[in-house]
């Protein structure tokens, strides 16, 4: 949100533990920290500064709960009707995946082609009748990272999940299987059954979609590292400017371009990193893989040095999201905590121990 204002979420690591707490930091205040606890696992987090330069946080749970948090004011809670898996009003659409701020709207994505718009405290589907649908051979689409210069110029990563290729045995196959078993040819009978279960091999595929204000269309279908035939899955999209949009994904995929002129895959041979996030820090690109941070010069990845506190877990970090605001690079994971980078050195943000306790009883002093 700003170089001295940020928000992080701690959620339970156990799938059955849906408890989360949201920490907000405002560096200009004498007591910069505030905390809000919620009974859900947060899947998407975004926010902005209001007219008083105070943060307004939108935290969206995987079940479709929307928590609007603004320090010093009562929090607001609502639900996205029909979203989620175990919520009371779930309709089979599945979990929420991500949230992003575009203009005055918070856009929320989820499984089975879910895309919602939150403006103020009002939540509704975003152009539901115009949303992409699964083509033949695919069971459904899962919407992921989204961003854009405006609500008429959006980019979204989409995961295409293939139909289940398993089938039941035909009557002839069942008869043949019984004969094989009678003859004691058990391995052949098992092979016959397994071949029907497997069917043709299919994999998840990734696409980059663009919304121009009237329709969605596919603008990039990345290959796996460009040097392999199978499609890759995209993880993040960054709008550098309307003419320069970035997307990264598995097996080292890096795309750059725009919907008008097309996208170029600038992945390089030998790079098979699973790339999770991309941001622009000053005039350089920073990419987070599933274990480290990297500079990207347009041709190659190189380690971002110095590394964050190498004494923690043998320097193996697990970055999911890296973000630059103004001239500061923010980094957060559950082992290292919160760090900022000024281009030369990392600085740890000291989080009061009381804020990290499950049972929060207030800050001392």
KOLTORSE-179455 format. One record per residue: residue in one letter; x, y negated, z negated of N, C-alpha, C in turn. Coordinates in steps of 0.2 Angstrom, whole numbers. Layout:
// KOLTORSE-179455
<A <X Y Z> <X Y Z> <X Y Z>>
...
This chain:
// KOLTORSE-179455
<X <4 6 0> <0 0 0> <4 -6 0>>
<X <10 -6 -4> <14 -12 -5> <21 -9 -8>>
<X <26 -13 -7> <33 -11 -9> <33 -10 -17>>
<X <28 -13 -21> <28 -12 -28> <22 -9 -30>>
<X <18 -6 -26> <11 -3 -28> <10 3 -24>>
<X <9 9 -28> <8 15 -25> <4 20 -29>>
<X <2 25 -26> <-3 30 -30> <-1 37 -28>>
<X <-1 41 -33> <1 48 -32> <-4 53 -36>>
<X <-5 59 -34> <-10 64 -37> <-6 70 -39>>
<X <-8 72 -45> <-5 79 -47> <-12 83 -47>>
<X <-11 89 -44> <-17 94 -44> <-14 101 -46>>
<X <-18 105 -49> <-16 111 -52> <-13 115 -46>>
<X <-8 119 -48> <-5 123 -43> <-8 130 -42>>
<X <-12 132 -47> <-16 138 -46> <-22 137 -42>>
<X <-24 141 -37> <-30 140 -33> <-37 140 -37>>
<X <-37 143 -43> <-43 142 -47> <-43 136 -52>>
<X <-37 132 -52> <-37 126 -56> <-38 120 -52>>
<X <-44 118 -52> <-46 112 -48> <-45 105 -51>>
<X <-42 105 -57> <-41 99 -60> <-36 94 -57>>
<X <-37 88 -57> <-32 83 -54> <-32 77 -58>>
<X <-26 73 -58> <-26 66 -61> <-22 62 -56>>
<X <-25 56 -55> <-23 51 -50> <-19 45 -54>>
<X <-13 44 -53> <-9 39 -56> <-8 33 -51>>
<X <-9 27 -53> <-8 21 -49> <-3 17 -53>>
<X <2 14 -49> <8 10 -51> <7 3 -48>>
<X <7 -2 -52> <7 -9 -50> <13 -12 -53>>
<X <19 -13 -49> <25 -15 -52> <25 -22 -55>>
<X <20 -26 -53> <20 -33 -55> <17 -34 -62>>
<X <14 -29 -64> <11 -29 -71> <15 -27 -77>>
<X <14 -30 -82> <18 -28 -88> <17 -21 -90>>
<X <11 -18 -90> <10 -11 -90> <8 -9 -83>>
<X <12 -6 -79> <11 -5 -72> <6 2 -71>>
<X <6 6 -76> <3 13 -74> <-5 13 -76>>
<X <-9 17 -73> <-15 18 -75> <-17 25 -72>>
<X <-22 29 -75> <-23 36 -74> <-30 37 -74>>
<X <-33 41 -69> <-40 43 -68> <-40 51 -67>>
<X <-44 54 -71> <-44 62 -71> <-50 63 -67>>
<X <-50 69 -63> <-56 71 -59> <-56 79 -59>>
<X <-61 82 -59> <-62 89 -59> <-61 93 -53>>
<X <-58 90 -48> <-58 93 -41> <-50 92 -39>>
<X <-49 97 -34> <-42 97 -31> <-42 91 -25>>
<X <-38 87 -25> <-38 81 -20> <-34 83 -14>>
<X <-37 83 -8> <-34 85 -2> <-32 79 2>>
<X <-35 73 1> <-33 67 5> <-33 61 0>>
<X <-28 56 2> <-27 50 -3> <-25 45 2>>
<X <-29 39 1> <-27 33 5> <-29 27 1>>
<X <-27 21 3> <-30 15 -1> <-27 9 2>>
<X <-29 3 -1> <-27 -3 2> <-27 -8 -4>>
<X <-25 -14 -3> <-25 -20 -8> <-32 -24 -7>>
<X <-35 -26 -12> <-41 -30 -11> <-39 -37 -11>>
<X <-44 -42 -11> <-42 -49 -10> <-39 -52 -16>>
<X <-39 -48 -22> <-35 -50 -28> <-28 -47 -28>>
<X <-26 -43 -23> <-20 -40 -23> <-20 -34 -28>>
<X <-25 -31 -29> <-26 -25 -34> <-28 -19 -29>>
<X <-25 -13 -31> <-26 -7 -26> <-33 -5 -27>>
<X <-36 -2 -21> <-42 1 -21> <-40 8 -18>>
<X <-41 13 -22> <-39 20 -20> <-45 24 -18>>
<X <-44 28 -12> <-49 33 -10> <-46 40 -10>>
<X <-49 44 -15> <-46 51 -16> <-52 55 -14>>
<X <-50 60 -9> <-56 64 -7> <-54 71 -9>>
<X <-58 75 -12> <-57 82 -14> <-58 87 -8>>
<X <-55 93 -9> <-56 98 -4> <-63 100 -3>>
<X <-67 99 -8> <-74 100 -8> <-79 95 -6>>
<X <-76 89 -4> <-80 83 -1> <-82 78 -6>>
<X <-79 78 -12> <-80 73 -17> <-76 67 -15>>
<X <-79 61 -16> <-75 55 -14> <-75 51 -21>>
<X <-69 49 -23> <-68 45 -29> <-65 39 -27>>
<X <-68 33 -28> <-65 26 -27> <-63 24 -33>>
<X <-56 23 -33> <-53 21 -40> <-50 14 -39>>
<X <-51 9 -43> <-48 3 -43> <-47 1 -50>>
<X <-40 1 -52> <-38 -1 -59> <-42 -7 -62>>
<X <-44 -6 -68> <-48 -11 -72> <-55 -12 -70>>
<X <-57 -7 -66> <-65 -7 -64> <-67 0 -65>>
<X <-73 1 -66> <-76 8 -66> <-75 12 -60>>
<X <-73 18 -60> <-72 22 -54> <-79 24 -51>>
<X <-79 25 -45> <-86 27 -41> <-85 34 -38>>
<X <-90 38 -39> <-90 45 -36> <-96 46 -32>>
<X <-95 49 -26> <-100 51 -22> <-98 58 -19>>
<X <-102 61 -15> <-101 67 -11> <-102 67 -4>>
<X <-98 70 0> <-99 71 7> <-104 76 8>>
<X <-110 75 10> <-116 80 10> <-114 86 15>>
<X <-114 92 13> <-113 98 17> <-106 100 17>>
<X <-101 96 15> <-94 98 15> <-92 103 9>>
<X <-86 106 10> <-84 110 5> <-86 118 6>>
<X <-83 122 1> <-85 129 1> <-89 131 -5>>
<X <-87 128 -11> <-90 131 -17> <-95 125 -20>>
<X <-95 119 -17> <-99 114 -20> <-107 116 -19>>
<X <-111 113 -23> <-118 115 -23> <-121 113 -16>>
<X <-119 108 -13> <-122 107 -6> <-118 109 0>>
<X <-114 113 -1> <-110 116 4> <-114 120 9>>
<X <-112 119 16> <-116 122 21> <-112 126 26>>
<X <-106 128 24> <-102 133 27> <-97 129 32>>
<X <-97 122 31> <-92 119 35> <-85 120 33>>
<X <-84 121 27> <-77 122 24> <-74 116 21>>
<X <-67 117 19> <-64 112 15> <-62 106 19>>
<X <-61 100 15> <-59 94 18> <-51 94 19>>
<X <-48 91 24> <-41 92 25> <-37 86 24>>
<X <-39 80 25> <-35 74 25> <-40 67 25>>
<X <-37 62 23> <-40 55 23> <-35 50 26>>
<X <-37 45 29> <-33 40 32> <-37 33 32>>
<X <-34 28 31> <-37 21 32> <-36 18 39>>
<X <-41 16 42> <-41 13 49> <-45 7 48>>
<X <-42 1 48> <-46 -5 47> <-49 -5 41>>
<X <-56 -6 40> <-60 -6 34> <-63 1 33>>
<X <-61 6 37> <-65 12 36> <-59 18 34>>
<X <-62 22 29> <-58 28 28> <-61 34 32>>
<X <-56 37 36> <-58 42 40> <-56 49 36>>
<X <-61 54 36> <-60 60 32> <-61 66 37>>
<X <-56 70 37> <-56 76 42> <-57 82 38>>
<X <-59 88 41> <-60 94 38> <-61 100 43>>
<X <-61 106 40> <-62 112 45> <-69 111 48>>
<X <-70 115 54> <-76 116 58> <-78 109 60>>
<X <-73 105 63> <-75 99 67> <-78 94 62>>
<X <-76 93 56> <-78 88 52> <-74 81 52>>
<X <-78 76 54> <-75 69 54> <-80 64 51>>
<X <-78 61 45> <-83 56 42> <-80 50 42>>
<X <-84 45 41> <-82 38 40> <-84 35 33>>
<X <-80 32 29> <-82 29 23> <-81 22 23>>
<X <-86 17 23> <-85 10 23> <-88 8 17>>
<X <-84 5 12> <-87 3 6> <-89 9 2>>
<X <-95 10 0> <-97 16 -4> <-102 20 1>>
<X <-102 19 7> <-106 22 12> <-102 27 16>>
<X <-105 34 16> <-101 39 19> <-106 42 24>>
<X <-103 43 31> <-107 46 36> <-103 49 41>>
<X <-106 54 45> <-102 57 51> <-100 51 55>>
<X <-94 52 58> <-91 48 63> <-93 50 70>>
<X <-98 47 73> <-100 49 80> <-101 57 81>>
<X <-105 60 77> <-105 67 77> <-107 70 83>>
<X <-111 67 87> <-113 70 94> <-107 69 99>>
<X <-102 66 97> <-97 65 102> <-90 69 100>>
<X <-91 73 94> <-85 76 92> <-83 82 96>>
<X <-76 84 97> <-74 89 101> <-77 96 98>>
<X <-78 100 102> <-81 107 100> <-76 112 103>>
<X <-77 118 100> <-72 124 102> <-74 126 109>>
<X <-69 127 113> <-70 130 120> <-71 137 120>>
<X <-72 140 125> <-73 148 125> <-66 151 123>>
<X <-67 156 119> <-61 160 116> <-59 157 110>>
<X <-62 152 107> <-60 149 101> <-66 149 96>>
<X <-65 151 90> <-71 151 85> <-73 144 83>>
<X <-68 140 81> <-69 133 78> <-63 129 79>>
<X <-64 123 78> <-59 118 77> <-58 115 70>>
<X <-52 114 68> <-50 111 62> <-47 105 63>>
<X <-50 99 60> <-47 93 61> <-42 91 56>>
<X <-36 88 58> <-31 87 53> <-29 80 52>>
<X <-23 78 53> <-21 71 52> <-24 66 57>>
<X <-26 60 55> <-29 55 60> <-26 48 58>>
<X <-26 44 64> <-23 37 63> <-25 34 69>>
<X <-25 27 69> <-26 23 75> <-25 16 73>>
<X <-25 12 79> <-24 5 78> <-31 2 77>>
<X <-37 5 79> <-43 3 77> <-48 9 78>>
<X <-54 8 76> <-59 13 77> <-61 15 84>>
<X <-58 11 89> <-59 13 96> <-53 15 99>>
<X <-48 17 95> <-41 19 97> <-38 24 92>>
<X <-41 30 92> <-39 35 87> <-35 41 90>>
<X <-31 43 86> <-27 50 87> <-28 55 82>>
<X <-29 61 83> <-31 66 78> <-28 73 80>>
<X <-24 76 76> <-22 83 77> <-27 87 76>>
<X <-28 92 80> <-33 97 80> <-30 104 80>>
<X <-33 109 76> <-31 116 76> <-36 120 79>>
<X <-34 123 84> <-39 128 88> <-38 135 85>>
<X <-43 138 82> <-43 144 79> <-47 149 84>>
<X <-43 154 86> <-46 159 91> <-52 163 88>>
<X <-56 166 92> <-61 170 90> <-58 177 87>>
<X <-61 180 83> <-59 187 80> <-59 192 86>>
<X <-53 195 87> <-53 199 93> <-54 206 91>>
<X <-56 208 85> <-57 214 83> <-64 216 85>>
<X <-65 223 87> <-72 225 89> <-73 232 86>>
<X <-79 235 86> <-81 241 84> <-79 246 90>>
<X <-78 253 87> <-77 258 92> <-83 259 96>>
<X <-82 261 103> <-88 263 107> <-89 270 105>>
<X <-95 272 108> <-97 279 106> <-92 284 109>>
<X <-90 283 115> <-85 287 118> <-78 288 113>>
<X <-76 282 111> <-70 281 107> <-71 285 100>>
<X <-77 284 97> <-79 288 91> <-79 295 92>>
<X <-81 298 98> <-81 305 99> <-74 307 100>>
<X <-70 303 103> <-63 305 104> <-59 305 98>>
<X <-61 300 94> <-58 300 87> <-59 306 83>>
<X <-66 308 83> <-68 314 79> <-64 320 82>>
<X <-63 321 88> <-60 327 91> <-52 327 89>>
<X <-49 321 89> <-42 320 87> <-41 323 80>>
<X <-46 321 76> <-46 322 69> <-46 330 68>>
<X <-51 333 72> <-52 340 71> <-46 344 73>>
<X <-42 341 78> <-36 344 81> <-30 343 76>>
<X <-31 339 71> <-26 337 66> <-21 332 69>>
<X <-23 328 74> <-19 323 77> <-21 316 74>>
<X <-19 316 68> <-22 310 64> <-18 304 66>>
<X <-12 304 68> <-9 297 70> <-12 295 76>>
<X <-14 299 81> <-17 297 87> <-24 294 85>>
<X <-27 297 81> <-34 295 79> <-34 288 76>>
<X <-28 287 71> <-27 280 68> <-25 275 73>>
<X <-21 277 78> <-19 272 83> <-25 270 87>>
<X <-30 274 89> <-36 273 92> <-40 267 89>>
<X <-41 269 82> <-45 264 78> <-41 257 77>>
<X <-35 257 76> <-31 251 75> <-31 247 82>>
<X <-31 250 88> <-31 246 94> <-37 242 95>>
<X <-43 245 92> <-49 242 93> <-49 236 88>>
<X <-46 237 82> <-46 231 77> <-42 225 80>>
<X <-37 227 83> <-32 221 85> <-34 218 91>>
<X <-36 221 96> <-38 218 102> <-32 214 105>>
<X <-34 209 109> <-28 205 112> <-25 201 107>>
<X <-19 200 107> <-15 196 102> <-17 188 104>>
<X <-19 184 99> <-20 177 100> <-18 173 94>>
<X <-16 167 95> <-13 163 90> <-16 157 89>>
<X <-16 154 83> <-18 147 82> <-15 142 87>>
<X <-18 137 90> <-15 133 94> <-17 125 92>>
<X <-12 121 94> <-13 114 92> <-14 110 98>>
<X <-18 104 97> <-19 99 102> <-19 92 98>>
<X <-17 87 102> <-18 80 100> <-24 77 104>>
<X <-29 75 100> <-34 72 104> <-34 64 103>>
<X <-38 61 108> <-38 53 107> <-45 51 108>>
<X <-47 46 104> <-54 43 105> <-53 36 107>>
<X <-57 35 113> <-56 28 116> <-62 24 115>>
<X <-66 26 110> <-72 22 109> <-79 25 112>>
<X <-78 29 117> <-83 32 120> <-83 40 120>>
<X <-77 43 120> <-76 50 120> <-69 52 118>>
<X <-69 59 115> <-63 62 113> <-60 66 119>>
<X <-54 66 120> <-50 70 125> <-44 72 123>>
<X <-41 78 125> <-35 81 124> <-30 77 127>>
<X <-25 74 124> <-19 70 127> <-12 74 127>>
<X <-12 79 123> <-6 83 122> <-7 90 120>>
<X <-4 95 123> <-4 102 121> <3 104 120>>
<X <5 104 114> <13 105 113> <14 112 113>>
<X <20 114 116> <23 120 116> <27 121 110>>
<X <29 127 108> <32 129 102> <40 127 103>>
<X <41 121 101> <48 118 102> <50 117 109>>
<X <46 117 113> <46 115 120> <50 121 124>>
<X <54 125 121> <58 130 124> <54 137 123>>
<X <48 137 121> <45 143 120> <38 143 123>>
<X <35 148 125> <29 148 129> <23 147 124>>
<X <23 149 118> <17 149 114> <15 142 111>>
<X <9 140 111> <7 133 108> <10 132 101>>
<X <11 126 99> <13 124 92> <7 121 89>>
<X <7 121 82> <2 118 78> <5 111 75>>
<X <1 106 76> <4 99 74> <2 98 67>>
<X <6 94 63> <5 92 56> <4 85 55>>
<X <6 80 59> <6 73 57> <6 69 63>>
<X <3 63 63> <3 58 68> <4 52 65>>
<X <8 48 69> <10 41 66> <9 36 72>>
<X <5 31 71> <4 25 75> <10 20 74>>
<X <15 20 78> <20 15 78> <18 8 80>>
<X <15 9 86> <11 3 89> <6 6 94>>
<X <2 2 97> <-3 5 102> <0 9 108>>
<X <6 7 110> <10 10 115> <15 16 113>>
<X <16 16 107> <21 21 104> <18 25 99>>
<X <16 31 100> <12 36 95> <17 42 94>>
<X <18 44 88> <22 50 87> <18 55 84>>
<X <19 62 85> <16 67 82> <22 73 81>>
<X <21 76 75> <26 82 74> <23 88 72>>
<X <26 94 72> <23 100 70> <28 106 69>>
<X <25 112 70> <29 117 68> <34 119 74>>
<X <39 122 72> <45 124 77> <48 118 80>>
<X <49 113 76> <53 107 79> <49 103 84>>
<X <43 103 85> <39 99 90> <39 92 88>>
<X <41 88 92> <41 80 92> <38 77 98>>
<X <33 74 98> <30 71 103> <30 63 102>>
<X <30 60 108> <30 52 108> <27 50 114>>
<X <22 45 114> <19 42 120> <13 39 118>>
<X <8 39 123> <1 36 121> <-4 39 126>>
<X <-10 38 124> <-15 41 128> <-16 39 135>>
<X <-14 33 137> <-14 30 143> <-8 33 148>>
<X <-2 33 145> <3 35 150> <5 42 149>>
<X <3 46 144> <4 52 142> <10 53 137>>
<X <11 59 135> <16 61 129> <21 65 132>>
<X <27 63 129> <33 67 131> <35 71 125>>
<X <37 78 126> <39 82 121> <47 81 121>>
<X <50 78 115> <57 77 115> <60 81 110>>
<X <57 87 109> <60 92 105> <67 94 108>>
<X <71 97 104> <78 99 107> <79 106 105>>
<X <83 109 109> <84 116 109> <88 118 103>>
<X <85 123 100> <88 126 93> <85 123 87>>
<X <81 118 88> <77 115 82> <71 119 81>>
<X <71 123 75> <65 127 74> <62 125 67>>
<X <63 119 65> <61 116 58> <53 116 59>>
<X <50 117 53> <43 116 53> <42 109 50>>
<X <40 104 54> <40 97 53> <33 95 50>>
<X <33 92 44> <27 90 41> <24 83 41>>
<X <29 78 42> <27 71 41> <32 67 45>>
<X <30 61 47> <34 57 51> <32 50 49>>
<X <37 45 48> <36 38 46> <42 34 49>>
<X <41 28 50> <46 23 52> <48 19 47>>
<X <55 19 45> <58 16 40> <62 10 43>>
<X <60 4 42> <64 -1 46> <64 0 53>>
<X <70 1 56> <70 3 63> <72 10 65>>
<X <71 14 60> <73 21 61> <67 26 59>>
<X <67 32 63> <62 37 61> <64 41 56>>
<X <60 43 51> <61 48 46> <56 54 46>>
<X <59 60 47> <54 65 47> <56 70 41>>
<X <50 73 38> <51 77 33> <49 84 36>>
<X <54 89 35> <52 96 36> <50 99 30>>
<X <49 106 30> <46 109 24> <51 110 19>>
<X <57 107 20> <62 108 14> <67 102 14>>
<X <67 97 18> <72 92 18> <69 86 22>>
<X <73 80 21> <71 74 24> <77 73 30>>
<X <75 70 35> <79 69 41> <78 63 44>>
<X <84 60 47> <84 54 52> <83 57 59>>
<X <79 54 63> <78 56 70> <80 50 74>>
<X <85 51 79> <88 45 83> <85 45 90>>
<X <79 49 91> <77 50 97> <79 56 101>>
<X <84 59 99> <87 65 102> <88 71 97>>
<X <91 69 91> <93 75 86> <90 73 79>>
<X <89 78 75> <88 77 68> <95 77 65>>
<X <96 73 59> <102 73 55> <99 72 48>>
<X <103 75 43> <101 75 36> <101 68 34>>
<X <95 66 30> <95 59 27> <99 59 21>>
<X <105 56 21> <109 56 15> <110 49 12>>
<X <111 48 6> <112 53 1> <105 57 -1>>
<X <106 64 -2> <100 68 -4> <97 66 -11>>
<X <91 67 -12> <88 66 -19> <91 71 -24>>
<X <93 68 -30> <96 72 -35> <97 79 -34>>
<X <103 81 -32> <105 88 -30> <105 93 -35>>
<X <104 90 -42> <104 95 -47> <98 98 -48>>
<X <92 96 -45> <86 98 -46> <85 104 -40>>
<X <84 110 -43> <82 116 -39> <87 117 -33>>
<X <93 116 -34> <98 117 -29> <97 113 -23>>
<X <95 107 -24> <93 102 -18> <88 104 -13>>
<X <84 109 -15> <79 111 -10> <73 108 -12>>
<X <71 103 -8> <64 99 -10> <59 102 -5>>
<X <53 100 -7> <47 103 -3> <43 97 -1>>
<X <45 93 4> <42 87 6> <36 89 10>>
<X <30 86 8> <24 86 13> <22 80 16>>
<X <24 74 13> <22 68 15> <28 63 13>>
<X <31 59 18> <35 54 17> <32 47 20>>
<X <33 42 17> <30 36 19> <34 30 18>>
<X <34 25 23> <38 19 22> <33 13 21>>
<X <34 9 17> <30 3 16> <34 -3 15>>
<X <33 -8 20> <38 -14 20> <45 -11 21>>
<X <50 -13 17> <57 -11 17> <58 -5 12>>
<X <53 -2 10> <55 4 5> <52 10 7>>
<X <56 16 7> <54 22 8> <52 26 2>>
<X <46 29 2> <43 32 -4> <44 40 -3>>
<X <45 43 -8> <46 51 -8> <43 53 -15>>
<X <39 59 -14> <36 62 -20> <36 69 -19>>
<X <38 73 -24> <36 80 -24> <35 82 -32>>
<X <33 88 -33> <31 90 -40> <38 92 -44>>
<X <43 93 -41> <50 94 -44> <53 87 -46>>
<X <54 83 -41> <58 77 -41> <54 71 -44>>
<X <47 71 -43> <44 65 -46> <43 60 -40>>
<X <43 54 -42> <43 48 -37> <50 45 -36>>
<X <52 44 -30> <58 41 -29> <57 35 -23>>
<X <61 30 -23> <61 25 -18> <68 25 -15>>
<X <68 23 -8> <75 23 -5> <75 16 -1>>
<X <81 13 -2> <82 6 1> <86 6 7>>
<X <88 12 9> <92 12 15> <99 14 13>>
<X <101 14 6> <107 16 4> <107 21 -2>>
<X <102 19 -7> <102 23 -13> <95 25 -15>>
<X <94 31 -18> <88 33 -21> <87 30 -28>>
<X <81 28 -30> <79 26 -36> <73 30 -39>>
<X <74 33 -45> <69 37 -48> <64 32 -51>>
<X <58 33 -50> <53 29 -54> <51 33 -60>>
<X <52 30 -66> <51 33 -72> <44 33 -74>>
<X <41 40 -74> <34 41 -75> <34 42 -83>>
<X <30 38 -87> <29 40 -94> <27 47 -95>>
<X <30 51 -100> <29 58 -101> <21 59 -103>>
<X <18 54 -106> <11 55 -108> <7 55 -102>>
<X <9 52 -97> <4 52 -91> <4 59 -87>>
<X <9 63 -89> <10 70 -85> <7 75 -90>>
<X <4 74 -95> <1 79 -100> <-6 80 -97>>
<X <-8 87 -97> <-14 89 -95> <-20 85 -100>>
<X <-19 85 -106> <-23 81 -110> <-20 74 -112>>
<X <-23 69 -108> <-20 62 -108> <-24 58 -114>>
<X <-20 56 -118> <-23 52 -124> <-21 45 -124>>
<X <-18 42 -119> <-16 35 -118> <-9 34 -119>>
<X <-6 29 -116> <1 27 -117> <3 24 -123>>
<X <9 26 -125> <11 23 -132> <14 16 -130>>
<X <13 12 -135> <15 5 -134> <11 1 -130>>
